[in-house]
Amino acid sequence: MPNIDKTQLSFLNQLTSEIVLLDRNLKVIWLNDSALNKGWVLNSKSKDNIITDQFSEITNGPLINLLKKTIERNGTKTKRDFELTTSANTKRIIDITVSWSNDFDCLILEILCVDNLNKIIDSTKTFSTQKIAANLARTLAHEVKNPLSGIRGSAQILDKKLNDNFSSKFLNIIINETDRLNSIVTKILTPPSKPNFGNFNIHSALEKVYALADADETSQINLTRDYDPSIPEINGDENLFVQALLNIVKNAQQAIEKTEDASITIKSRIEYGTPINGVIHQTICCIEIKDNGPGIPEDMHDQVFFPMVSVKENGSGLGLTIAQDIIRIHGGSIVFDSKPGKTVFAIHIPIRIENRESQIA
């Protein structure tokens, strides 16, 4: 057994990469939290906790060859796009770096999931695109607001000068429609209310959303809850968070109101090593809102969070834009996947380490 003070290794639990330590007989002797969360097994009671017990024969051949060569050459080897197939036949593509430590007489494995790297790239692109679109919309809204004031003022002057019913009728239409447009533009220009941050129970917020969404007694939509009670408190503004979630649930309700056996599921889960806006977070809270409606047209997928974009005839196209702004304030992100029969909006919020420790204490 290598002479390693495992308490000194605890700082490696802060890494999002998976760290695995093996002795020269390829027995697993220590794993960091990221490795445990990704399914690596540490069984200190077993004398035969060999790394190859966890993987299929397809993986074991190349893996053993890599590990033994590293020990023989007393160095470091890296394999890119290495296919890791478990004994349960689940597959991952990883980058793996293996180093031999003479000081501790052990192998050090560092694993980066290639899928996560791709997700980082995708989430960065999505975040940048949505941010540019939001800024552009606010710039355009600001440019529209001044002419609207001029149009309304001119219509009011004409309404006072012209006394016939015909003129008044159409001038009132101009004034009312100008007011409506001005209201929409104001919503685009006005950021969400200043948040009042504090710790709150995510399921308290979800229950408020559920109660508001379920209040319509005439609705035939089946609302289902699927919660993970182990999720710790989130730091944020609960009222704003409820508004963001309710916007998404209401969108789903309107999208599936004509769907047979319409259903919406509100789900909460813990996820590990998930990227948010281009940064991998060790632990996050994931809230999914899933419906079985017709889905979002594919040609609109890149525009879903743009202001003024809506698949509904009378929609303002602001619900998702406002929800996205609120989630960003909380350091999170919204992503979605949609096809006919299944649309899922997923909200990712980082869980701070101090929050987790306070829950354990």
N, C-alpha and C positions, 0 to 999 in steps of 0.2 A: 504493500500500500504506500503510495507516494506520501511524503511528509508535507502535507498542505494544511495550513490553517484556514479552514473553510469560512470562518467568520471574516477573514480579510478579503474574501472574494465577493462579499455582499455588494460592493459598489458596482459589480458587473450586472447586477439586477436592474440598473438604471438604463442599460443599453437596449435598443430595440432589435439589435442583431442577436441571433441565438448563439450561446456559448456552451460548448460541451467539453468536459474533461474526461479523458480515458487514461487508464494505466497502460503499460506496455503489452498487457494481455488483451487489450481492447475492451476492458470492462469499464462501464460507465460509473464514474466516481462523483461527478458533480454536474449540475445543470443550472443555468440562470433562469430567471422567471420567464423570459421570452421563449426559451427552449421548452420549458414545461408547458407554456400556453400553446405551443405549436405541436404538442403531442409526444415529445421525447419522454421516455420513461426512466425514472431513477428508482430502483428497488434495492435499497441498502441491505435488506434482509436476505437477498438472494446471492449465493456465491457465484452464480452463472449469469450475472447481468451483463452479458456480452452485447456489444452494440449491434451485432448481426442478428440478434434475436428479434429486433424491432423492424427488420426490413425483409423484403422478398429476395429470392435468389438472383433476380435480375439486377438488383442494386448491390447485393453483397459482394459479388465478384469484383467489380470496379472499385468499390469502397474499400475492401480489404487490401487490394493492390495499392491504392493511394495511401492508406494508413501505414502499411508495412514499409513502403519505399521511403516515406517521410522519416520513420524511425531509423532505418538503415543509413540514410544519408544525413541524419542529424540536422535537418534543415526545415524548409517551409515549402509547401506546394499549394498551388491554387488551381481549382477546376471551375471553369465557367459553364453555365447551362447544364449542370449535373442533374440527371433525373433521379429523384429520390422516391422509390416506391415502397410503401410500408407493407407489413405482413398482411394488412387488411386490404391491400391493393389500392390505396389512395396514392395519388401522384402529386409531386411538386417539382418545379424546376428551380434549382438553387445555384448560387455561387458559393463554393466552399473553400476555405483556406485552412490548411492543416499545418501546425507547427509543433516541433518536438522541443520540450524544455528539459535541458539537463539539470537545471537547478531543482526542479520539482519532480523529475523523472516521470513526465506525463505528456500526453498528446493534448493539444489545445485546438479545438475545432471552432471556427467562426463561420456561421451560416447566414447568408443574406438571401431572402426569397426574391427571385426575379419577378414574380407576379407583383410583389409590393413595389418594386422599382417602376414597373409599368403603371401601377395605380398612382404613384407619385406624379409621374409625368402627366397622366390623364387629369388628375385632380388639379394640377398646376395650370394646365391649359384651360380647364373649365372655369377655374377661379378667375384667371386673367380675362377670359372672354366675357364672363358675366360682369366683372368690374368695369370693363370698358363700355359695355352696353348700358350699364346703370348710369355711368358718368355722362355718356352721350345723350341718354334720355333726359337727364336733368338739364343739360345745356340747351337742348331743343325746347324743353318745357319753359325754361326761363325766357327764351326768345319769343315763344308764343304768347306768354302772359301779357306783355305790354300791348301788342295789337288787339288782344281780346278786350282789354280795358277801353281802348279807343273805340272799338266797334260798339260796345255796350253804351258808352257815353253818347255816341252819335245817335244811336237808336232812341235813347231817352229824350234827347233834344227834339228829334223829329216827332216823337210821340206827343210832345207838348204843343208842337206847332200844327200838327195835322189832327183834325178833330173827327174825321170820318171813320166809320167802323172798319172799313176795308183796310185802311192803313194801320189802324191800331192793332188789328188782328195779327198782321204779319210782323209788325214791329215788336209785339209781345213775344212772338215766336223767336225772333232774333235775340231779344233780351234773355229769355228763358234758356235757349240753347247756349248762349254765351256764358250764362251762369253755370250751366252744367259742365261745359268745357273747362271753365275756370276752376271748378271744384276738382276735376280730374287732374289738371295741371298742378294745383296746389298740393294734392296728395303725392305727386311725383317729386315735387321740390321739397316737401317737408319730410325730414327724416323721422324714423320712429321716435316716440317719446323718450326723453332721457331716462336710461335704465336705473332702477333702484336695486342694486346688486345685494344679494344675500344668499345663504344656503337654503335650498328648498328641496322637498321630496318630489322627484320626477313623476311619481305615480299619483301624487296629489294633483299635479297639473294635468296629467292624462285623464284622471277621473272627471275633472271640470270640463275638459274638452268632450269627453264621452257624454256627460249629462247634457251639455248644450246641443250636441249633435243629435242626441236621442230624444230631444224635447218635442219634435214634430210627431204627433200621434198618428197623422195621416200617412206618414212615410212607411213604405213596405221594405225598406232596406234593413238587412240584418247586420247589426253592429256587434263585433266580437272583440274581446280584450284578451291579450296574451302577454302577461307581464313576467319579468324576472325580478323577484322581490329582493335579490341580493344587491341591486344597484344602489350605490351610496348617494348622498345628497349632491345636487348640482349647484354650482355657484352661478347665480344669474338673477334675472328679474322674472319672477313666476308669471306675473300678469302679461308681460310682453310675450313670454314663451307660450302661454295659453293662446294668445292671439295668433301667433305664427302657426301653431298646430291646428287651430280651428280653421284658419284659411285653407289649409291643405285638405282637411277632412271635408269641409263644405264643398270644395272643388270636386272631390271624389263623389260626394253625394249627388251633385248636379250632373256629373258625367254618367252616372249609372242609374239615374231615376227611371229610365225606360228599359233597363236590363232585367231579364227574367231571373228570379232568385238572386237579386242583387245583394252583395255583401261587402262589408268593409271590415278589415282587421287592423286593430291598433296594437302594435307589438313592441316590446322593449327588451333589449339584450345588451350584455357586455361584449365588446370585441377587443382584440389585442393586436397591436402592431399595425393599425390602420392609418393610412395617410389622410390628413385633412388639409386642404389648400396647399398641397405640396410638402407637408411636414408629417413624418410618421410620429404618431402618439402611442405610447406604450399601452394605455388603457383608455377606452372611450365608451360612452353610452350611445347606443344606436336605437333610434326610434323609427319603426317602419309603419307606414300607412298604406295598406294594400287593398285594392278593389278588383272586382272581376268584370269591369266595364269594357267598353269597346276599345279603350286605349287611346293614346295621343297619336294623331297622324304623324308618320315618320318624317315628313317634310317640315314639321314644326318642332322637332326635338331640339334643335339648336336655338330656338327662340322662346322656349317655355318660360324662362325667367325674365324676358324682356317686358318692360312696361307696355301696356296697350295691346298686348298679344293675348288673344283668347279664342278658344274653340267654341265658346258659347255665344249665341246670337246677341244677347244683351249683356255680356260680360265686359267689365272695365279693363280686364287684363292687369290688375294691380295686386290681386291677392297673393300670388306667388312672389312677386317682386318685393312686397312688404315683408312676407315671411322670410325671404332670403336675407333682407337687411337685418331683421331681428336676429336670425341665427348667426350672421356674421358678427354682430355685436357680442355674442356669446363665444366667439372664437371657433364657431363650428361651420358646418357646410351642409348643403342639401344636394343630393344626387337622386336621379330617378332612372327607372328602367320600365319601358312600356311596350306592350304588344297586345293585340286583340285578346281579350279575356283576362289580362293581368297587367296592372300598373302598380308599381311600388315606388313611393317616395321615401327616401331614407335620410333621416337627420342624424348627423354625427356631432357629438359634443365631447370635448376632452374631459376626462376625469382627472383632477389634480391629485398628485400623490398625497398631499397633506389631507385631502378629503378622505382618501382611502384609510389613512392612518387614524384619523379621528373616528372613523366608523369602527375600526378594529378595537381602538382603545375603549 
